[in-house]
Amino acid sequence: MANSLLQSFPKDLRHLLTELRHDLHRHPELSLQEVRTVERLQSELAKLDLDSLQRVAGTGLVARIPGRNREAKPVAIRGDMDALPILEETGAAFASVNDGVMHACGHDMHAAWTVGAAHLLATDRPLGDVVVLLQPAEETAEGAPAMIHAGAIDGVAAIFGAHIDMRFEVGTVVAQSGNVAASADEFEIVLAGRGSHAARPHEGNDPVVAAATLITSLQTIVSRRLAPGIPAVVTVGTVEAGTATNVIPENARLTGTVRAADQDTRERLHTELRRIATGVANTFSLTAHTNIKVGTPPLVNEPAVVGLAQTAVRSLLGDRALAALPVPNLGGEDFAFYLEKIPGCFIRIGGRGEDQEAAPAHSAKFLPDDGAIAVGAAVLAELARTASVEFNR
């Protein structure tokens, strides 16, 4: 069925989208710096018969495709466009020319297939209008809130988005209900002690030894404070302390991330993080200063809306195209901010080509197959058409 879809997909559009993806991949831009990217996307959408096309939220873009019934409630589709600070090692002919910046999460694919869905919807009008969002700064979780603040989803009945996933072959789609992405919060813990000569540690309060204890103690939150089977992660990502081998420093600083699949677990992680940091600091006669930066909320797909996505996938690719996540996904996704406001669904599009080795997302070798662009475009367009009918009954 995937081959059938790819063969029936308009060849000129498939070529345009492939070239667009390659161009975006070759010129990646970091969050809130997507100046060239948004200009390129705007130029492509401007070729369509749109009701409106405007820049919002700095480097964001919103287009409105008119439906057959202008009185019908609109639905929206969203693609993101920012890249990551990673040095590319794919060896692709269209590899990044921006040193140290790479589309290692597939947002070049997302932007291209969102433009493709817009082309398909403009050619075959849905019942109601479709609002197309091309969003910046997903990686920093700043883009979706900025788009919402700019009014991008005002009056929209439902919103849909998709993410590339190389764990699945091209032609496979994950459309499942429940939690499909985690909350993603950041923490900073500063252990404040008293410095001294390294040869006389008894004259100080050593924050480095305390930091070592704290790192291992934080891992007991998931293993001992949560019920077995509840997905969650506590990861210390950076440790900073000291300036010389013979000096016990005044402070040690730890930063990291906490991930949870539901709000109750999220709050429990925050509470336990603060409690353990304070407890370890007290044990070593230190003071703990803990700061938690709240990021994306958990992303939860409602069953009724997921049913629309599954219907769209079946109509294009058949029952066998539908798959499920093999393990809970504790990656963050700022599409969750939209779902706090309106109904919607977030799906995953298989990106592994035939005989292709899957590289993990956010790695230097991440390079999904071009064939997934047409699949993503067709599925998003069909989902928008299906939802446009359902939300206007």
DAKAHU-V668938 format. One record per backbone hydrogen bond with DSSP energy under -0.5 kcal/mol. CO is the residue of the C=O (numbers start at 0). NH is the residue of the N-H. If there is no record, write none. Layout:
<<CO,NH> <CO,NH>>
This chain:
<<0,4> <1,5> <2,6> <3,7> <4,8> <9,13> <10,14> <11,15> <12,16> <13,17> <14,18> <15,19> <16,20> <17,21> <18,22> <19,23> <20,24> <21,25> <22,26> <24,27> <25,96> <28,82> <29,32> <32,34> <33,37> <34,38> <35,39> <36,40> <37,41> <38,42> <39,43> <40,44> <41,45> <43,46> <44,47> <47,49> <51,63> <53,61> <55,59> <56,58> <59,55> <60,133> <61,53> <62,131> <63,50> <63,51> <63,65> <64,129> <67,69> <68,71> <73,156> <73,157> <74,130> <75,159> <76,132> <77,161> <78,134> <83,85> <83,101> <85,87> <91,94> <96,98> <97,100> <101,83> <101,103> <103,361> <103,362> <105,108> <105,109> <106,110> <107,111> <108,112> <109,113> <110,114> <111,115> <112,116> <113,117> <114,118> <115,119> <116,120> <117,121> <118,122> <119,123> <122,124> <125,67> <126,68> <128,74> <129,64> <129,131> <130,76> <130,132> <131,62> <131,133> <132,78> <132,134> <133,60> <134,80> <136,141> <136,142> <137,140> <141,145> <142,146> <143,147> <144,148> <145,149> <146,151> <147,150> <150,153> <152,155> <156,342> <157,75> <158,344> <159,77> <160,346> <162,348> <164,167> <164,350> <167,350> <167,351> <168,171> <171,349> <172,174> <172,322> <173,347> <177,300> <180,298> <181,332> <182,259> <183,295> <184,257> <185,292> <186,255> <187,290> <188,190> <188,253> <189,191> <189,288> <190,192> <190,251> <191,286> <193,204> <195,247> <196,199> <199,202> <200,203> <203,205> <204,193> <204,206> <205,209> <206,210> <207,211> <208,212> <209,213> <210,214> <211,215> <212,216> <213,217> <214,218> <215,218> <216,219> <217,220> <218,222> <219,223> <219,224> <220,224> <220,225> <226,229> <228,230> <230,260> <232,258> <234,236> <234,256> <237,254> <239,252> <243,246> <245,197> <246,248> <247,195> <248,206> <249,192> <250,241> <251,190> <252,239> <253,188> <254,236> <254,237> <255,186> <256,234> <257,184> <258,232> <259,182> <261,265> <262,266> <263,267> <264,268> <265,269> <266,270> <267,271> <268,272> <269,273> <270,274> <271,275> <272,276> <273,277> <274,278> <275,279> <276,280> <277,281> <278,282> <279,283> <280,285> <281,284> <286,191> <286,288> <287,289> <288,189> <290,187> <290,292> <291,293> <292,185> <295,183> <297,299> <298,179> <298,180> <300,177> <301,304> <301,305> <302,306> <303,307> <304,307> <304,308> <305,309> <306,310> <307,311> <308,312> <309,313> <310,314> <311,315> <312,316> <312,317> <313,317> <317,320> <318,321> <320,172> <322,174> <327,329> <330,181> <332,335> <333,336> <334,337> <334,338> <335,339> <337,340> <337,341> <342,158> <343,301> <344,160> <346,162> <347,173> <348,164> <350,352> <350,368> <351,169> <352,355> <359,362> <362,365> <363,88> <368,371> <369,372> <369,373> <370,374> <371,375> <372,376> <373,377> <374,378> <375,379> <376,380> <377,381> <378,382> <379,383> <380,384> <381,385> <382,386> <383,387> <384,388> <385,389> <386,390> <388,391> <389,392>>
